[in-house]
Structures are given as structure tokens and as C-alpha cells.
Amino acid sequence: MSYRHRFDPTSLREYDIRGIVGRTLDREDAFAIGRVFGTIVARQGGKRVAVGYDGRLSSPELEAALVEGLEASGMHVLRVGRGPTPMLYFAAVTLATDGAAMVTGSHNPPDYNGFKMTLGGKPFFGEAIQRLGAMAAEGDVVANAAGGDERVDVAQDYVARLLSDWDGGDRLMNVVWDNGNGAAGEVLERLVAGLPGHHIVLNAEIDGRFPAHHPDPTLPRNLEQLIAEVTRTEADLGIAFDGDADRIGVVDDTGHVLFGDQLMVLLSRDVLRQKPGATIIADVKASQVLFDEVARAGGKPLMWKAGHSLIKAKMAEVGAPLGGEMSGHIFFADHWYGFDDALYAAVRLLGVVARSERKVSAMRAELPPVQNTPELRFDCDDVRKFRVIEEVAERLKQAGAEMTAIDGVRVRTEDGWWLLRASNTQAVLVARAEANTEAGLERLKQALSAQLQASGLTPPDFSGANAGH
């Protein structure tokens, strides 16, 4: 009997496995993922794997197939049911499982789905995912094993644990939440019932078709409904989640978006009050303002590679209590477990606001103003994209530029900085620039464009890409 299985190569990503249901991802893939992942857990001496799934229409079928595959490798599966990805991570930690697998398409369109995994409490990504694919192709799996499964309800314990870290006292704030029809729905309604204040939850119903808007809070157009409701109700702030609630979006009391790095400034200051001198990690796309403000607050800023799995791993390595990304992944190891959890980040943010006499808009306005571009992504061949980065880095080195090469190239000048990096998940290059003035930003964009042209590429369209931040 052959146990060999080949995945569509586009589905094996850097941080997870993801594809279009019925085209590049199906039930057979889910079974194979379970069987191979279970084999990996078994060979490390493990036996128990927690499994959860999000609200996508295809998730129940894929979860069932995943569980069958895990059982076929001898695993005992703890099925936590439908809910946000961080609830599964919570189950894996508190139930002391050997691994965890979440069926989720995250912030992708409705016809996508995928799998996020942890092994031994650590992210399962990069080479580990490629190895899983190779093992499947070779049929290198445990044979003739019989596992089992049981359903475990952790939602009540998860919400209770979230509420146990509420530190905002009894201040009655007005908060608007946008679930975006994502997987947090039921958990979120329990959470707000336990918080003081007045709470409105938009799009609370879990609906994998995402009828209200796309479930990605990092794109301003997906926050329009939230902004309108915050403005209408004169709320203190608005909070939004992506499809599986491991990423957060925030809107202040005037309807302005707080970007990931601005949110990190508020959270960093709060953590550093209790842990002076601690290391705070952010990705290479974050504003220089964040790194400067962390240092000003007595912390040690650490710039690291983009990617939630990479940030999590670095946090564990250096013992950082807080990390974050522009994409809205926020990781608390301060009173929490080190994984990205938008619900927990929301509770901590509300605590910061509740204990302050100032409005969120005032906190945002006091940050040094900068001019920047959004994250610009443009097509580049999967092999060529890495070579371009090497070419640019070599030219900059020869020119004596002040450069960081942690993840792509981030160049600092008197005007500010610009970034060029290769995406780990798509055949694209990613560019971003930030300056203190509009004129400075134009010079940075020209410098970036010149480097791309020197490597034979057409620069991205920067028109209309300036934004105050």
C-alpha cells in the first residue's frame, strides 16, 4: 500500500500551508498533512495534538480529514472546535499537547483555506513545512497505527484567562468591535460581556463568506464600517480582527487608523514601566519612530525579520516580553504565552487607555510626525527576487551606505529610511520608505527606484503613495 502524496507546490508556504479549496488544496491534502505531521510528532516521542478550525465554509470538512490523518499516525487528537487561532494556541499550552494544528485561511479570500501548526510549543514553519512535503511525497509515515479523538471545550477557560489580565479598573469606555464575520465571533461576545463599559460588536456572526468586507484589518478600506460606527457613537476607540483573530486593527476616537507600529509604541511603553530595560522586537517594516520611542522609554529595541513565526522564535530566544509586526500580529510574553493573539492584545490596549486620562487620538498625535509610503508589493520571479536583493546590497555596501541586511536591505539616510525585501510567501518584492518631510520622502523613493533600475526592474508606482503616519 502506497502512502505517497504530492501537494501542489504553491500550497507549501514559509509560515503555513495555504491554497485555493478545490484547486490547490483539498480533503486528501488535509488527510496527508495530518498523517505526516502526526508522524513527526510521534518520532519526537509525542502522542497528543490539539486541532481547531475557523469559520470558513470548507473548514469543517478539512478539519475532519486532518483529524483522520492524525489518528492514522497514532495521535490522540483534542478537538477544540471552531474558534480563533489563538484559542487553539491557548489549548495547546494549557493542555500540554505535543503539537497543534489549526485549519484557517486567515485573512485570505473565502475560497482559500490552510493550516497553521506548532510543534513542541514552537512555530512549525520554513524548512519544517518543506520537509513535511518531502515526507508526504516519499510516503515516509507511520503505518498501521490507530489513534483516537475527543472533543474539548476550552472557550470558557480561554475567555476567563483573557479577562484575568484586565487591568483597566472600572472605567466605563465605549468600544466598537468589528469581528468581520471571522472566527472570533462567539468568543468575542463572551469577552465583551465580561469587560466594563459599553461595547458594540459589528459582524459578530461567523460567516465564511465574509459578507460585510474582506477580513483583513491592515487595509484601511476594510475598516470603513468600523470608522463610521466609532464616529457615529463617539466611541473611545474601535478594534478589528482578521479572519482567525491573530491580527488586530485599531481606530482611534477620531476615526484615524493606528498602524501596527503606532500601536506597538503604546503597548511598549506600558510593558516597559514594569520591565525597564526589556527587549522589544519589531519587524523591518516598522517605523523608526517605534524603535526610537522604545529606546526613549528605557527599552532595548530590536529590529528583526518580518514573519510571525520568525518574530515568535526570536522573542523566545532573547526573552523579549513583547513583539509586533506592521501586519498587526502582536505577541505578548508579558503575563501571556508568547503567541500572537489579537483578543489579548485588545484587552491590554484597553487597559492602557482606561488607565489614562488622555484620548487615543491624543496619544497618536503626540508621536513624531513622519511621511511614508504604504507597503508596496510588485511582481518579481521567485528566484530573481533574492538575487535582486543581493545585487542591491552589494552596490550599497560598495557605496558605504548605512544599511541593515537582517531581512532584505533597509537603508538609513539623513532623510529617513527605505526598505526593499523579498517576500517569503509570494513572487514579489516589497518596498517601503519613511521620511521626516515630503521632499525627503521623494528623495528616498528616487534612491530606491534607482537601485531597482540598476537591477533591470521597473520601479513600483509611487504615485499617491505618501501618507502621514
N, C-alpha and C positions, 0 to 999 in steps of 0.2 A: 504493500500500500504506500503510495507516494503522499508525502506531507508538504510537497513543494508548492509555493505560492509566490507569484510575482505581483508586486504593487505597481501602479502607474508611477513612474519615477518623479512626476511633478508633485505627488502627494507627500513625499518624504521631505519635510521642510527642516530648517535649522532648529526650531524650537518646539515643533509639534508635527503631527501628521494631519493633513488637511486636503480636501478635494471637493469636487462637484458630485453630489449624490446621483448615482445612475450613470455617471460618465467616467470619473476618475476615482470614485470611492463607492463601495457597495457593501452588502452584508458579508460577502466572502472575505473582503478585506478586514472587516471588523473581527470576524472569527480568527483570521490569521494573526492579527495584532494581539488578540487575547492569548492565543496559543504560544506565540513566540515570547511575548512579554512574561507570561506565566513561566515559561521555560527558564528565562533569565532570572526571575525571582527564585525559582526552585534551585537553580545551580548556585545561588548565593545562600542557600540554606533557608529560604523563606517559604511561607505557606499561605499567608493571608494578604488579600488585595482588596482595597475599597474601590467601589465603582459608583459613579454618579452620571447624570446626564442633564442637558439643558432643555429648553422649551421648543427646540426645532421639531418640525413635523416628522423628520426622519430619525430623531434621536432614540425613541423607544425601541425601534427595530434594531438599530445599530448597537444599542446597549445590550439587548438580549443576545445578539450574536457575539459580542465581546465577552460576555459572561460565559457563554458556551465554550468559547476558546480557552478562557482561563481555567474553567473546570476540566477541560480536556488535558490540560497540563498539570492537573493535580491540585489546583489552587482552591482554597476556601474563600469565597467571594462575599464581601459585606456590601450589600446593595443599598446605598443611602437614598436612592430615588432621584426625583427631579429637583433641581435647585441650582444655586450659583456655584461656580468652580471653587471659590474659597471655602464653601461649606464642605466640599469633598476634602480639600486640604486639611481642614479642621478635623474631619473624621479620621483621616489617616494619622494625624498626630495624636489625637486623644484616644483612639482605639488601638494605637501602636501597631498598625499594619506594616507589612514589609514592602508594599507598593501601593500605588493608587493610579486609577485611570479615569479620566473624565471625557465623556462624549460631548463635544461642543464645537460649534462653528465660530465661537467668539463674536467678533464684530463683522463677519463676512455676510454677503447676501443670503437670502433664505434657502437657496438651493445648495449651499455649501454645508459641510459638516467636517468634524475632525476629532482628534484625540490628543489630550494633554496628559502627560504621565509623570509620576515621581517614583523613584526607586530608593529605598532606604532613607526616606525623608529628604532626598536631594533631587533637583530637577533632572529629568531624563531627556537629553537633547543632543544636538550635534552629532558627533561620531556614534553615540549610542543608538540614535534613530537609524543611521545608515547601517549599523551592524544588525539591527532588528530586520531591516530589509534584506540583508545578505543571508541571515539565518533562515528567513522565510523561503528565499529562492533555493537554498540548499536543502530545505526540509529538515533543518537541524533543530528538532523539537523533541520534547518529552513525549514518548509514545505509551499508549495503554495505561494512562493514569486516569483516576476518577476523583474529581473534587466535588465540591458542593457549594451551596449558596444560602444566604439568609438575608432577610430584609431588616435594615436597621434605621430607625428614625432618629436622626441627630439634630433635626431642625430646632427643637425646643432648647437643647443644650447649647447649640451654636448661638441662638439669639440671646440666651441668658448670659453667655460668655461675652458677647459683644456689649451688652448693657452693663456688665460688671465693670467695664473700664470707662463708663461715662463719668466725666469729671467737671461737668459744667454747672453743677449746683441745680438750683430750682428756677433759673431764669427761663421765662416763657417766650421763646423765639417763634417766629413764623417762618416755616421752611417749606419749600416746594421741592418735591422729588419727582424725577422722571425715570420710571423703570424701563421705558422704551419697549414695553411688551416682552422684556427679557426674563431670564430665569430667576431673577431675584424676587419676583413678584410677591409670593406668599411670605417669604422670609422678611421682606422689606415691610410689609404691612404689620407683621408681628413686632418688628423692631420699632417702628414709629409709635406703636401703641404703648411701648414701654418708656418712651422718651418724654420729658416735659415739653410743653409748648403746643403750638398748633401746626399740624402737618397736613399737607395736601399731596397725594400721590397720583401722578398722571400715568396713564397707560399701565395700570397695575396688573391687568390681566396678562398672563403668559400666553403669547401667541406667536408661534414661529414664522408667521407670515410678515410680522413687523408692520402692521397697517398704518401706524402713526408716522413713523420715519425710520430711517436706517439706524441700527443700534450701535452707533459709533460717536461717543460724546466729544471726541477730539476735533470733529469737523463742526464749525460754527453753525452751518445750516441745519444740523441735527439738533441744535439747542434752541431753535427759534420758538418752539412751543413753550419750552421752559422759561425762556426770557420773557415771553408775553405774559405768562401766568405770574412770574415774580413781579413784574411791573404792575399788573392789574391788582394784585393782592397786597402790594407794598411789603413784600416778604423781606426777611433779613438776608436770605440767600437761597439759591437753588442748587440742587445736586442731581447729577445724571449718571447712569451706568451704561456700560456696553452690554452686549447680549448675554454674557455669563458673569458679569459683575466683578471682574478682576481689574477693571479700569474705571476711573472716575472722571467726571467733568464737573466744573463748578462755575456758577454765575453769581456775581455779587448783587447787592441790593439795588444797584442802578441798571442791572441788566448787562453789565460788561462781563466777558468771559475771563476767568482766571486760568491762565495756561499752566501746564504741569509744573514748570519751573517756579512760577509765582506761588503756586500752592505749596510747593516744597519749601519756599522761604518761610511761610507762616508756620508750617509744621516743624521745620528745623529749629527755629527759634525756641519753640515750646519744648522740644526734646532737650535742647542744649541747656535750658535752665536747670534741668535735673541732672544732666550728664555733661557738664562742661568739659571741653577738650575732646569730645567724641568725634569719630569719623562719620561724615555724612556723604553718601555716594549719589552721584547723578550721572546721566549718560552724556556723551559728547555733543549731543544736540542742544543741551540746556544752555540758558543764558549765562553770560559771565556774571550777571547780577547775582544769580544764585550762589555761585562759588564765592563771590566777594562777601555776600551777606552772611554766609555760613562762617567764614573767617572772622567777620566783624562780631558775630555772636559768640565767638570763642570756640568754634568747632574747627575740625580739620576737613576741608573739602577734598573729595577725591573724585576726579573725572574718570569714567570707565566706559567700556564698550556698550553700545546700545543692544537691547535684547533682554527681556525679563528674566530668562534663565541665567544669563551671564551676570546680571546685577545681583540676583539672589545668591549665586555661587560666591561672588566677590564679597558680599556682605558677611556671609558665613566665615569666609577666610580671614577677614580683618576684624571681625567682631563689631561691625557698624550697627547702631541701633535703628538707622533709618536710611532708606534708599528710594530713588524715584526716577521716573523717565518722563520725557515730554509727552509720551503716548498715554499718560495717565495711570500707569502701573505705579502704585505706591506700596512700599514694603516696610512694615514695622517689625523690628525685632525688640522694640522697647515695649514691654508688657505683653507683646504678641509673639507670633511664632515665626516671623521672618518671611512669610509668603505674601504675595500681592493680594490685597483684599480691599475692594472699593467700599464695602459696607463698614469695615473697621476704620478705614481712613476717614470716612464721613463722620463717624462718631467722634474721632479725635479732633477733626476740624471743628465740629460743632462745639466741642468743649473749649477750644481756643477762643471761638467767637463769644460763647456765653460768658466766659471769664473776663472778657474785655469790655470796656465802655465804648470802644470805637466801632464804627460800622466796617464791614468788609471792604467797601469801596474806599474808605479812608486808608485802610491797611495797604490796599493795592496802589493807591495814588501816591503813597509815600515812597514807593520803590523808585530807584533812579530810572528816569525815562530813557528808553532806547528805541531805535528804529531797526526793524528786522524783516527778513523775508519769512514766509511760512516754509515748511519743509517741501522742497521742490524735488520731484521724482521724475526721471526721464530714462527712456529705454536705452539699454546697453547690453550687448551679448554677455551671457553668464560667465564666459571665460575672459572676455575682453575687459569686463568691468574691473577685475582685480589688477590686470596689467596696467590699466589707466592709472589706478591709484599708485602703483609702483613708479610709473613714469613721472607723475606729478610730484611725488615725494622726492624723487632723485633730483629733479630740477630745483625744487625748493631748497633742498639740502645744499646744492651747489651754490645757490644764491645767498645762503646764510640766513634764511628766513627763520623766524621764531615759530616753531612748529611742534605740534603734538601728534604722534602717529599711533595712538592707542587703538583707534578704530577709524581707518581712513586717514585723512590729513585734516587737522584743524590748525589754521594759520592765524596768528595774532599780529596785528599791526597797530599803529597809533590810532587808526580809525575805529578798530574793534576786531572782529574775527570773521573768518569764513571757513566752512566745512565742506569737504567732499568725501563721501564714503560709499562703499559698495554694499547694497542691500544683501542681507543673508538669506532672504526668502524669495526674492524676485530678480529677474534680469533687468535691474535698474541701478542707476547711480542716484545718490541722494545728496542734495546741496542745500546749504543754509548759510545766511550771513546776518551779522548784527553789528550795528554801529551806534555811536552817540548822536550822530546827525544824519540828515538825509543825504547831504553831499558825501559824507564818509561812507554811507551805505552804497552809493553809486560807485565810488572808487573800489570798494570791496567786490562788488558784482563784476566790475570790469576786470579785476585781477583774477577772479575765479573763471570768468569767460575766457580770458587769455590762456589760462592753463589748459582748459578743455580744448580750445582750438589748436594748441600746440600738440595735443594728442590726437588731432584729427576728428574731434567731435564738435557737433553743433551745440552751443550753449543752450540751456533751457530758456524759456520765455520769462524774463523777469518783469515784464510789464504788469503793473498793478500788484506787484508782489511786496510792496512796502506796507508795513503795519507798525503802529505804535505798540509798545509792549511794556 
